[in-house]
Amino acid sequence: MAMTAEQLIDATCVVCPAQSLPLGQFDVTDRPGPTSRYDPELGCRVDVHTRVPVCVHPYRVGLPPGAYRSGGLPVPTIPEEPPAPTRDALELPDDVTNLEAWIIAVVRAAGPARIHQALAAAETLAGDRFAERDVVIAMRRVLTVELARR
């Protein structure tokens, strides 16, 4: 069952093209990197070569990586559970804009039985790299959105 537009907005980053575009109207890559950047005119990340909007967190948008817009790849049936975070997604980011996505990756990788320990560890690790205010904002969003879907 596909997510509603509202659920998709809640599930994705504020710079994700899924905030304003339907599935299939943007590409999905496996992680943030130098090939995508935020475009203030479009209000989302874009591929620096193709200028196509791109989501960099497949486990949040619920689709595997693919050239849905640029290559015409059909959007697959959305599974009940989103794809598991990759190993790269579990690396603490350097950029605070990826903090929320990292916490979600940690929570999903931990599973329901270890969620409390994962949240505590994520908060501690994030606090060593980012300002307390940024960590609190990311944790609140994860707690209100990600945990509500469980």
Steps between C-alpha positions, in 0.01 A plus 500: 500500500655833391542782746262791471647837402477610865678186623771547238557858613523387863737215411752703302753777558400862449736520199363183338318536170229272645390803700346644182525240223325166458693174486653454157564871448843481663793258514611316813866440589645297783649789699587869509819591321674740267274408206195658664447834663219720624360734235325795668304581183343154491492458878650151490815303427593457134755294313782741407537347153141438388326768713233238578359513856644222712421332831812376679334287768324203337407353837301816577316538169432127486653438157821327399759719322406556138482743208123541520487845338825518303487144370127434492530209743148404612422551867477156660219393727581654836574228756330505840839563659747747348842376385751445778759775550834435334825479691586850375174633645616384842810722491462813714473787249716810494212714375222579749240486221555122493474454877131410508543245221794345685298463822219334304751263340638408844150440639393285204822297506464438874149358473219519755676301773799736516338832414554665840870415506537616139336836572718558806817411310400715203431798724839464670695463175314786332560722804874452458486645147202737486350779708257385768218699337549318168504161670180578692321616183601185311409272791158663539419451134613138510296434811183663368515373141709186479391339823135582428512274194592196712 
